[in-house]
Amino acid sequence: MELWFTEYYTENVKFSIKVDKHLKSIQSDFQKIDIFQTPEFGKILVIDGYLMLTERDEFIYHEMIAHVPMAVAPIKNILVIGAGDGGTVRELTKYHHIERIDMVEIDKMVVDVCMEFIPQTSCRLKDKRVNLYFEDGLKFVKTKENEYDLIIVDSTDPIGPGAELFTLEFYENCFRALKDKGILVNQHESPYYKGDAEAMQNAHRKLKKVFPIAKVYQAHIPTYSSGHWLFGFASKKYDPVLDLKEESWNSLHLETYYYNTELHKGAFAIPNYVKKLLEES
């Protein structure tokens, strides 16, 4: 008998991956966490029935959420909220000039499971510059003011424990926690299916209320809803394209598999249907 994992994008659309083995299933105080071994995508992480990452294509998401802001501004102190799988931190630790990465994840079990089963993403969580805090990201950021050059919100979808990371109050607290040239980057959902698009519009509308610069960029992630995924770039000063430090970033000779500075510029050239959704928001 074949075993498959299926995620429903809508009542009429589903995405399925054949499974070799169900490696782990655990219920934390916050959510249900599963790890599956698959023949096509390697190990996959599923939370509350939603696919979070696959070993095969996780590099796309993690490179785009981390390297885009790093190529725009001089950044030394970073707050990462969520990101329990460790992939975002892995990309950030490639920069030797970064001094501190505070990572706040509400669910320690996510980190523990990923360190056990997906070392591909969690391999840099013990870097000496990384400080792990297992607590509520909204409450944590409330205690900070003028402290970070960059905040990355690498959250689950705006349901369950991830919902509070899409509120106006949260974005306002992030604004205060950032220095006067600070940048906020967040996963911004997909623009394609109605429910995802509404969540994207809601997040963009709130970011525009708080930050003087609020842009959206995109990536193609095969195993995410529709394959078309967006990120938000909000800043007190920097424009993500006009202020791109292309020569400086390329001189670092970092190893990436998706991100490059040409793609960086193109990622902000979004389709007309997405522009319309953003205008309506």
N, C-alpha and C positions, 0 to 999 in steps of 0.2 A: 504494500500500500504506500502510495506517495504522500509525502508531507509537504504542505505549502504554507507560507506566510502570506496573508492578504491584507492590504490596507485599502479602505474605501475612501476615495477622494470625494465622491458624491454618492447619492443613492443609486446612480446609474453607471458609475465608473469605479473600477477597482484595479489595483496593481498587485500582482502576485509574483513571489519568488519561490522557486523550489528549494526545499530545505533538506539537508543531509541529516542534521541532528540538532535537537533542542538542547543546548549546552547548559543553560541556566535560566531559572525563573524564580523571581523573588519579589515579595511585596514589601516595600519600605513604608515608612510613616506617611509618605507623600504620593507614591505612584508604584505601578507595577513595572518591573524591569526584566526584559528577556534578552538573551543572547542566542542566536541561531548560527549554525554553520551551514553555508550554502555553497553549491558547486560553482555558481557564476560570480558571486559578489564576495566570497570569503565570509568572514564573520560579520554579522549585522547586529546592531543595537536597536531594540524596540522598547519604547516607553509608552505605557497605556495604550498599546495597540498601534502606535504611530512610529514609523521608521525614522530613526534619528541619524544613523550613518551606516554605510557599508565600507568595508576595507578597500573595496575597489575604487570608489569615487569620492571618498571623504576629503581627499587632498584639494578638490576644487573648492568646496565650501570653506575649508580652513585657510587656504591660501588667500582667498578673496576677502574674507573678513579681517584678516591680519595685515596683509601686505599693502593693501590700498591706503590705509591711513599712514602706515610707516613710510611710504614713499612720498608723502606730502609734507610732513612736518618733522622737526627735531623732537624726538620723543624719548624720554628716559623713565618716566614713572607711569605705570599702567594699572588700571583696574579692569579685571575681566569678571563679568557676572554670568553665572551659569557655566557652560563649557566643561561639564563634568567628565566628558570623555578625554579631555586633555589635548585635543588636536590644535586648538587655537594657541594654547600655551607653547606647544611644540614649535609652531611657526614663529612665535615671538622670540623664543630663546635663540633663534638663529642670529639675532642682532646682538653683537657683543657690547654695544654702547648702552643697551637698556640696563638700568640700575635695579629696578624693582617691578615685580609683577604680583599684585594682590589678586588672588582668584577666590571669588565668593560663590560657593555652590551650596544650595539649601539641603541637598540630599547626598550625604556621605556614601551611601550605598552605590550610587552611580559611579563615583570615583573608584571605589573598591572593586566593583565588578569589572570596570574597564581596565584597571591595572592588572587584574588577574587574566582577563580573556582578550583584551585588545591593546597589547603593549605598543602596537604600531602608532596609536594616537596618544597614549598616556606616558610615553617613554621619557618625557622631560618634566614631569610634575615634581620631581625631586631636585630639580635645578636649584642651586643655592639662592638664586634671586627670586624664587617663587615662594610666596606665602599663601598657604591654603586656609580658608576660613569656611567652616561649615555652618552657615547661618543664612538668614533671609536677606537677599540682596537689597530689597527696598529699605529695610531697617539699617543695613550696613551703610549704604550710601548717604543716608540722612545725617550720619555722624561726621561726614567729611565736607571740607570746604577749601577750595583753591588748592587742591592737593595733587591732582593727576593731569598729565598731558593728554592722555587718551583713556576713554572708557569703551570697552567692547562688551556689548550685551549679546551673548551667545546663548540664547534661551530656547526652550521648547516653544511650541505654538501657544497662542494666548488663551490657553485653557488650563485648568488645574493650577499647580504651583507657578506656572509661567505667566499667568494672567496679569499679575501685579506689575510685571516688567513692561507692560504696554500702556500704562496709565500716564495721564498728564502729571500727576504728582511725582511719579518716578522720574520722568524726564526733567522736571524742574529741579529735583534733588541732584540729578546728574550734572545739570548746568552749574549748580553751586559747587559741586565737588571738583569741577574742572578748573584748571588755571585759565588765565585771561585769553590764551590762544588755544584752548582745549578743543578736542575732537571727540565726538561720540559716533560709534558705528554699531549698528544692530542688524540682526537678521530681520528681514522686512516682509516675509511671506511671499507667496506667488501671486501674480496678477491675473491668473487665468480662470480658475473656477470661482464662482460667485462668492462663496464663503471666505476663501483665501483673499480674494480681491478686496472684500469689505474690511478684513483685518488689516490689510496693507494700507488702505485709504485712511483708516482710523489712526494707525500709527503715524503716518505721514502728516496728517492734519495736526496732531498734537505736537510733533517735533517742530513744525513750522511756527507754532505759537510760542515756542520757547527759544529756538535758535535763529540767529539772523541768516545763517546759511543752512539750507536743508535740501539735499539732493538724493537721488536714488540711482543705484547702479545694479547691474544684472550679471548673472552667470548661468551657464547651462549645466545643471546637475541631473544626470539621467534618472536617479532613483528618488528624486523629490517630486512632489505633486506637480504634474504637467511638464516637469523638466526645466521650466522657466522660473528662476528664483531671483528675488530682489534683496538688496541690502540698502540700508539707509546710512547716509553720511551727513552728519550735522556738526556744525562748527561755529565757534565764536569769531573766527577770523579767516580760516583757510578755505579756498575754493579747491575742490579735489582734482580739477583738471588744470586750471591756471597756475596753481601752486605746486604742481607735480615736479619733484626734484629728480628728473629722469636720469641725468648723467650721474648724479650722486648715488642713486639707488643701484644703477647698473654697475657702478664701480665696486660695490660690495661683493659681487659675484656669488650671490646666494643661489642655492640649488632649489628651483621650483619646477613643478610639472605642469602647471596651468597658468599661473600669473606671470605676466611680463609687462613692461611699461607701455608697450603699444596697445596691448589688450586693456590696460588700465584706462587709457583715454577712450577707447571704443566702448567700454562697459557703461559709460555714462551717456552714450547715444542710444536712447531707449525707443522702442516702437511707438507709433502714434496711438495705439489703443491704450498703452500704459500712460502716455502723456495725458490722454483724456481722463483716465481714472484719477490721476494725480490732480488735475485741474478741478475735477468735480469734488475732490476731497477738501 
